[in-house]
Amino acid sequence: MHAPDLLINLLGTGYGLILVAAMFVRTRLTEAMRIDALFIPHYSEKTRPLNLLAGLLVAGYALYSLLTHPL
């Protein structure tokens, strides 16, 4: 795996973890990174679980890419 691929996968994993944290933790960082706030016009606490789903998908794919491609 080349350095740019590694960097992108690590950033994807970090963003996925931030999205998962946005489900449980309310800080400035997690509120700014909420994906439901980007796509849903009237987001609320009811739409917060979308961050968990999106975070698991993003982090899972990034980790899968890191583990399946040799360095």
Secondary structure, 3 states (H helix, E strand, C coil): CCHHHHHHHHHHHHHHHHHHHHHHCCCHHHHHCCHHHHHCCCCCHHHCHHHHHHHHHHHHHHHHHHHHCCC
